[in-house]
Every structure is written in structure tokens, then in C-alpha cells.
């Protein structure tokens, strides 16, 4: 899917992946800080914290790109959580997501497996291409021209990879894992992404 949007002062853009609402095991898997006083995983605390964090930065007028692995539950539970979130939401499907369930919530402006997102900003002709995918791509569209690749799925594990290239070189390029565990469980803004990418390099590794 290709989408072109304008970022304005009245309408900001955010990105996040892998909230895993209602998924008890992910608290252990990610060592998430949502626990009872006795140290047991607390799903309700995680659900509420992620919703509160989202709404603390996202207004009703803003746009959010959610890169998959959303809610572990049926239609009603999923709808209840999504309806508490501010903003217009565009979903890129994750491997744990059910299109049958998520499409029935009526909460998403678009649902796609992958998206080329072009953002115009600063009230000028400036624009930035984002390649959004739940999964990390070694090569992505127009990477040699400075496009930015955002992904989820990996929960930060690729940044700790025993493979030298992945750990030391891959994330020097214009790519970022926007899984919630990497961004303080809070959607990250377009401006924050752009500031991070200013310090990254364009590395054309395939010469195409």
C-alpha cells in the first residue's frame, strides 16, 4: 500500500509496534515492568499503562501507524481497547494479528501487510518516504535515496544480535525498531524519528 499524508501543526504523526495488549506471557518475555506487588505479571496494569501512555502524546486529531501485534483477544475485548485510543490509526499487520478480528473492530483507517508512507512536512515541498513493515528488512525501497525503514516484531532482540553485522552495522542505517519496549511503551513522533535519523547513514549495500 502507498499512502501520502501531510504533517501539520494541528496534526502530528506517531509510530509504535507490538503493544501485545492482553498477552500475559509477553510481560515475562520482554521483562516488561507491569507486575503486581508480589512480582506476578499484571495484564490489566500493562493494558492501562499502554493506553494511558498512548493518549498522553496522541491527540484525537493525530495519526498513528501501528506496526502489528496488537491485541490478544476476541473482537469485543480488542474493540474495547482500541476504542480507548486517541487518533486515526493505520495498521500494518503483525504475525500474531487476526485480520478477521481486527477488521471487525472498525477502528482502523487502513489495514495492510506493508506500507510505503510519504510524509510532506514543514509547509514546504519537503517530503520523507517511510517503509513500514512489521518485520525488519535487510533491503527496502529507495534505501539508497534516504528512505526510512521502521519495523517491529523483534522486541529489540536484533539490536543485541550475536551477528556482528546486524548488531553493529544494520542499525547505523536509516532503520529503527519501533516496538514499544524500545520507546518507553509510548508512541514515538515523526519529529523524534527524524532527529534520530539525522545521525544515521545511507548505506547502499546492494547497488540498486
C-alpha positions in Angstrom: 0.0 0.0 0.0 1.1 3.6 -0.8 -0.1 6.5 1.3 0.7 10.2 1.1 -0.1 12.5 4.0 0.7 15.9 5.2 2.1 16.6 8.7 0.7 19.9 10.1 0.9 21.8 13.3 -2.6 20.7 14.1 -2.0 17.0 13.1 1.1 15.1 14.3 2.2 11.6 13.2 3.3 8.8 15.5 4.6 5.2 15.2 4.6 2.2 17.6 4.6 -1.6 17.3 4.0 -4.7 19.4 1.8 -3.5 22.3 0.6 -7.1 22.8 -2.4 -6.0 24.8 -3.9 -8.8 26.9 -0.8 -11.0 26.4 0.4 -12.2 29.7 3.5 -14.1 28.5 5.0 -11.0 26.8 5.5 -9.4 30.2 7.9 -12.2 31.0 9.3 -12.4 27.5 10.2 -8.7 27.4 10.8 -8.3 31.1 8.1 -5.6 31.0 7.7 -3.6 34.2 4.0 -4.3 34.6 3.7 -6.5 37.7 1.8 -6.9 40.9 3.4 -6.1 44.3 4.2 -9.8 44.6 6.0 -9.7 41.2 3.5 -11.5 39.1 2.7 -10.3 35.5 -0.2 -7.9 35.6 -2.1 -7.7 32.3 -4.6 -5.1 33.5 -1.7 -2.8 34.6 0.0 -3.3 31.2 -3.2 -2.6 29.2 -4.0 0.6 31.2 -0.4 1.8 31.1 -0.1 1.4 27.3 -3.4 3.1 26.8 -2.5 6.0 29.1 0.9 6.4 27.5 -0.6 6.5 24.0 -3.2 9.1 25.0 -0.6 11.2 26.8 1.1 12.1 23.5 -1.5 11.4 20.8 -4.5 13.7 20.4 -7.8 12.9 18.7 -6.6 14.7 15.5 -3.3 12.9 15.2 -2.3 9.9 13.1 -0.7 6.7 14.4 0.9 3.9 12.4 0.7 0.7 14.4 3.1 -1.9 13.1 1.4 -5.0 14.3 0.9 -7.5 17.1 -1.9 -5.5 18.7 -4.4 -7.3 21.0 -4.5 -11.0 22.1 -8.2 -11.4 22.4 -11.6 -11.7 20.7 -13.5 -9.0 18.8 -15.1 -7.4 21.9 -12.0 -7.2 24.0 -10.0 -5.9 21.1 -12.6 -3.3 20.2 -12.9 -2.1 23.9 -9.1 -1.4 24.0 -8.8 0.2 20.6 -11.8 2.5 21.2 -9.9 4.0 24.2 -7.1 5.2 22.0 -6.8 8.7 20.5 -6.1 9.3 16.9 -6.6 8.0 13.4 -4.9 4.6 13.3 -3.4 2.8 10.4 -2.5 -0.8 10.9 0.3 -2.8 9.4 -0.4 -6.4 10.2 1.8 -8.5 12.5 2.3 -12.2 12.6 0.1 -12.6 15.7 -2.7 -10.4 14.3 -6.1 -11.8 13.0 -7.5 -9.8 10.1 -10.9 -11.3 10.8 -10.9 -9.9 14.3 -9.2 -6.6 13.7 -11.3 -5.6 10.6 -14.5 -6.1 12.7 -13.5 -3.5 15.2 -14.0 -0.7 12.7 -11.1 1.2 14.3 -8.6 1.3 11.5 -8.4 3.8 8.7 -6.3 1.3 6.7 -5.1 -2.3 7.2 -2.1 -3.5 5.1 0.7 -6.0 5.2 3.3 -3.3 4.4 3.1 0.4 3.6 5.1 3.0 1.7 4.3 6.2 3.5 5.2 9.5 2.1 5.0 12.4 4.6 5.1 16.1 3.5 6.1 18.5 6.3 7.2 22.0 7.3 4.7 23.6 4.9 7.1 23.2 2.1 7.9 20.8 -0.7 10.0 18.7 1.7 8.9 15.0 2.0 10.1 11.8 3.6 9.5 8.3 2.5 8.9 5.6 5.2 8.9 1.9 4.5 6.7 0.4 7.2 6.7 -3.4 7.9 6.1 -5.5 10.9 9.3 -7.4 10.0 12.9 -6.0 9.7 14.0 -5.7 6.0 17.7 -6.0 5.1 16.9 -4.0 1.9 14.0 -1.7 1.5 12.5 0.5 -1.3 14.7 3.6 -2.1 17.0 3.0 0.8 19.8 4.4 -1.4 17.9 7.7 -1.6 17.4 8.1 2.1 14.1 6.3 2.8 13.5 5.3 6.4 12.5 1.8 7.4 10.5 1.3 10.6 9.7 -2.2 11.8 8.6 -4.1 14.9 8.4 -7.8 15.7 11.9 -8.2 17.1 11.3 -6.6 20.5 14.8 -5.1 20.4 16.5 -8.5 20.0 18.2 -7.7 16.7 20.0 -4.8 18.4 21.5 -7.4 20.7 22.2 -9.9 18.0 25.3 -12.1 18.2 25.7 -11.5 14.4 28.2 -8.6 14.1 26.7 -7.0 11.0 23.2 -6.9 12.5 24.3 -5.6 15.9 27.0 -3.1 14.7 26.1 -2.1 11.2 22.4 -2.6 10.4 21.1 -0.1 12.9 23.6 2.5 11.8 21.5 2.7 8.6 18.2 4.6 8.4 16.2 1.9 10.2 14.6 1.6 13.6 12.7 -1.0 15.7 9.7 0.9 17.0 8.5 -1.9 19.2 7.0 -0.4 22.3 9.8 -1.9 24.5 12.3 0.3 22.7 10.4 3.6 23.0 9.3 3.6 26.7 5.9 2.0 25.8 4.8 5.3 24.2 4.3 6.1 20.5 7.2 8.0 19.0 6.6 11.1 16.9 7.6 12.0 13.4 9.9 14.7 14.7 11.7 12.3 17.1 12.2 9.8 14.3 13.6 12.5 12.0 16.1 13.7 14.8 17.3 10.1 15.3 17.7 9.5 11.5 19.8 12.7 11.2 22.6 10.7 12.9 22.2 7.6 10.7 23.8 6.8 7.4 22.7 5.9 3.9 24.5 2.7 3.1 23.8 1.2 -0.4 24.8 -2.4 0.1 23.2 -3.9 -3.0 24.0 -1.1 -5.6 20.4 -0.9 -7.0 
